[in-house]
């Protein structure tokens, strides 16, 4: 291959980097190799003099002949190196994981899209001929309905001190399982043990549950007397085994379960069948795919988004075993928000970025919580309730079906919303739900009650303990039982005092006018 075809740079010549070096060299695409260890660079230079070498990362970034860079360095460096490479305008092959934090992974994906660059993650098993064949078998229906999937990735060493076994071994199997099932888990839990170095887990067991009913587990350890790399898929018709240590890589067992008298399960064993697969090196196939993606400008099979899916599962698993193996519930729709482990979010609920949900709260299906909201303790929302951005809902509040909060609404502790006007325990009136709308910026005081079918106006303020039986206009202060309009309030929350139908807020200076028992905000020219 001519010099013009050598367009990929390699960062890292360590344990895995040397394998990437060998394959890229054989493919004829390796232009320059970089490592911080000058002695390692000198050794490679002696063995492979036809490759360029550098101990300057910046020099590689500035080299116009290097169009793409492969990064094979410790996981803790992935984010910074990939970010600098993408900013320089080069495509990136990044060994797993994409990053150590979901936010950092998302930033890399967004940066790659902004720069119109390739970002491919090294989930090597997706390029293994046996895994590709296994996917075909599952898709054909030969295994029947998938019921259970699990993997063991075990060995003695390579022991690490900068990352635990979960981050070192498990990404491979997580990536394959998500690919085979074509969905993300709805719950993740894990436990493990740190036996050699405190805080560095040597073994972990991760359990996954999927919306389609499939369950699975991933067992990884570097404290095992021999190497084992198996993935088992259990279907209603047959079972498949991918054994990467065996000479034959893929097997199908046509075992069947018979129910005697409809009550007692009886297992009928069958001989296994070896499934022939092509003899190809997965790493070479992976790097060929990357080179094709760079040259043809096509999206990689294991792109940055796929890397984030794996990273999200890794993060949840680690959070679980660090919390002493307590179960964590998650949903695909929930991204970049905080949900306390004692709270529960139903399938079908949507939580906006930056939102925090505290202890013992429940978000029911169909509900939509906006961005940067705060939901206090013992709060119930839903089903099918909409809460706008930047709302604050204090402790012991229930928002039932029919209630809608616009942006910036404050609900004080223990305030009450109803959705049936004349409830009886023995009369079903779900078809009679009345809608309640709380408009932008309104405040609902502690222990107040909002009778259904009414609207709370923009920036209105409902006093503590009030009972609202009719709609409240914009900017009104409503107090008492039943609640009556007793004054007017600015957007900033300061009471307004009108003279001749007009006033300026004493706190923020905003201007208002009043007429016919309504208040309007008067926009100044500088605000228009």
HELIX and SHEET records of a PDB file:
HELIX    1   1 UNK A    3  UNK A    5  5                                   3    
HELIX    2   2 UNK A   17  UNK A   27  1                                  11    
HELIX    3   3 UNK A   38  UNK A   47  1                                  10    
HELIX    4   4 UNK A   57  UNK A   62  1                                   6    
HELIX    5   5 UNK A   75  UNK A   77  5                                   3    
HELIX    6   6 UNK A   78  UNK A   87  1                                  10    
HELIX    7   7 UNK A  102  UNK A  115  1                                  14    
HELIX    8   8 UNK A  124  UNK A  127  5                                   4    
HELIX    9   9 UNK A  129  UNK A  140  1                                  12    
HELIX   10  10 UNK A  165  UNK A  165  1                                   1    
HELIX   11  11 UNK A  166  UNK A  170  3                                   5    
HELIX   12  12 UNK A  171  UNK A  181  1                                  11    
HELIX   13  13 UNK A  282  UNK A  296  1                                  15    
HELIX   14  14 UNK A  304  UNK A  322  1                                  19    
HELIX   15  15 UNK A  430  UNK A  432  5                                   3    
HELIX   16  16 UNK A  525  UNK A  527  5                                   3    
SHEET    1   A 6 UNK A  52  UNK A  54  0                                        
SHEET    2   A 6 UNK A  30  UNK A  34  1                                        
SHEET    3   A 6 UNK A   8  UNK A  11  1                                        
SHEET    4   A 6 UNK A  68  UNK A  71  1                                        
SHEET    5   A 6 UNK A  91  UNK A  95  1                                        
SHEET    6   A 6 UNK A 119  UNK A 122  1                                        
SHEET    1   B 9 UNK A 272  UNK A 274  0                                        
SHEET    2   B 9 UNK A 250  UNK A 253 -1                                        
SHEET    3   B 9 UNK A 239  UNK A 243 -1                                        
SHEET    4   B 9 UNK A 223  UNK A 235 -1                                        
SHEET    5   B 9 UNK A 146  UNK A 156 -1                                        
SHEET    6   B 9 UNK A 215  UNK A 221  1                                        
SHEET    7   B 9 UNK A 203  UNK A 210 -1                                        
SHEET    8   B 9 UNK A 185  UNK A 193 -1                                        
SHEET    9   B 9 UNK A 328  UNK A 329 -1                                        
SHEET    1   C 2 UNK A 256  UNK A 260  0                                        
SHEET    2   C 2 UNK A 264  UNK A 268 -1                                        
SHEET    1   D10 UNK A 338  UNK A 339  0                                        
SHEET    2   D10 UNK A 356  UNK A 357  1                                        
SHEET    3   D10 UNK A 374  UNK A 375  1                                        
SHEET    4   D10 UNK A 392  UNK A 393  1                                        
SHEET    5   D10 UNK A 410  UNK A 411  1                                        
SHEET    6   D10 UNK A 443  UNK A 444  1                                        
SHEET    7   D10 UNK A 461  UNK A 462  1                                        
SHEET    8   D10 UNK A 476  UNK A 479  1                                        
SHEET    9   D10 UNK A 484  UNK A 489 -1                                        
SHEET   10   D10 UNK A 495  UNK A 496 -1                                        
SHEET    1   E 4 UNK A 344  UNK A 345  0                                        
SHEET    2   E 4 UNK A 362  UNK A 363  1                                        
SHEET    3   E 4 UNK A 380  UNK A 381  1                                        
SHEET    4   E 4 UNK A 398  UNK A 399  1                                        
SHEET    1   F 6 UNK A 350  UNK A 351  0                                        
SHEET    2   F 6 UNK A 368  UNK A 369  1                                        
SHEET    3   F 6 UNK A 386  UNK A 387  1                                        
SHEET    4   F 6 UNK A 403  UNK A 405  1                                        
SHEET    5   F 6 UNK A 436  UNK A 438  1                                        
SHEET    6   F 6 UNK A 455  UNK A 456  1                                        
SHEET    1   G 3 UNK A 416  UNK A 417  0                                        
SHEET    2   G 3 UNK A 449  UNK A 450  1                                        
SHEET    3   G 3 UNK A 467  UNK A 468  1                                        
SHEET    1   H 3 UNK A 502  UNK A 504  0                                        
SHEET    2   H 3 UNK A 511  UNK A 515 -1                                        
SHEET    3   H 3 UNK A 518  UNK A 522 -1                                        
END                                                                             
